[in-house]
Amino acid sequence: MKDNLQNRLFGNERKYVEEVLQQEFCSSSGATMMKRLETEFAVRFESKYAISFTNGTATMHAALEAMGVGVGDEVIVPPLTMSATTFAVLQAGATPIFADVDERTFQIDSKSIELKVNENTKAIITVAWDGISCDMDSIITLAKKHNLKVVDDCARSMLSTYKGKLVGTIADISVFSFESKKHLSAGGEGGMIVSNDETLAKNARKFSGIGYKHMTADAGRTHLAISTVQDPNYKRFDTIGVNYRMNDITAAIGTGQLERIEE
């Protein structure tokens, strides 16, 4: 086990952790290492926005909240995946609806999805399982037809491609996990949302940041100067959120890992 750990962490991971420890964890402009990870991850995954999270499950919950999924809504999910996919739907207050999988690929089947769509359906969660993408063209077409949003869980298919497209660049929101068994780890836990939709990205960041009204879709936008937040006239919140923010030490490890992602 020790050898395996050393093989995974022989890049700049320790160097970047030490850099974080030598400075304040949070400056007035935000968590600097987290901003660096988000910026570089967005570039690598050809997306306008990247939002870091404490873990992969949190990314799915926040993605659904960003899409306005809530009580009374239904989200179509695959039956062959880790339980967190369904848990995220329940955490958002919605009902998970299972569609069948393609017997050739074990990926959620667009034909089965369409049979499950009704007036309560709000979103679809796809899971690119073990390096194989779902048939995203047919699923995206179906989603547009019924005015649905798509969350693509790419936790187990980092750098896979679908018809020449990088997995994680196709859906409205794509999510990644940095849990210890995933391709890219960040000290055991961590996650990332990527999206080209500014509104969805902003909603996801605000939800993950306790609903602070100043948050935007931009990378690293999490904290304000103490002088601002302690001002009795400053109105902090304009929505309800939770605290799913990634810390700078986790981001430091993730940044070192991202540099070696091809490997």
C-alpha positions, 0 to 999 in steps of 0.5 A: 500500500505504501508503494502504491501511495508513493507512486501516485504522489511523486509529482508536485503534490507535496510542494504545493501543500507546503506552499499552502501551509506557508501562507494564509489559508484564505486571502481576501481574494479567495483560496488561491490554490483552489482557484488555480486548480479550478482554472487549470481543470477548466482549461483541461476539460475545455469548459468555461467554468469549473467549481471544486467540491469537498467530494463527488457526491456533493457535485451531483447534489449541487448540480441538481440544485443548480438546475432547480430540481426539488420536491415533486420533480423526478430525475432519471438515473441508471440502475448500475452505478454507485448509490450516491447517484440516487442519494443526490436526487433524494438530497435534492428532495426529488424522486429517482426514476430508474431507466434500464441499461444497454445490454451491450455497454451497461450504460443507461439506454436512451430508449428506456429513458424516453419511456420514463419521461413524464410531466414531472421529469426535470433532469437525467443523470448519465454515468460514464461507467468504467471508461465507456460513455453513454450514447450522449448524442441520443440522450442530449437530443432527447433532453432538448426535446423534453426540455430536460437538463443532463448531468454527466457523472464522469468519475470513472471515465476521466479522459475517455472520449465519445465520438471524438469529444472529451467525456465531461464536455457534452452535458449541461453539467459534468461532474468528477470525483477525486476519491482515492480510487479514482484516476485523479485523487486529491488526498482521499476526497474531492470533486469538480463540476464543469459547465459552459453555462454561466447561470448553472455554474453560478448557481452551483457555486452559490449553493456550495458556498452557503448561499453567499450572494457575492459568489459568481461562476468565476474560479476561486470565488468563495470568500470576501475580506473580513472587513466586508463580511463583518460590516453590519450593513453587508447583506450576506445571503440571497439564497439557501446553500450548504458548505461543500467548498474544497479546502486549499490543501485538498486543492494543492494535491489535486493540482499536483495530480492534474499536472500528471493526468495523462500519466 
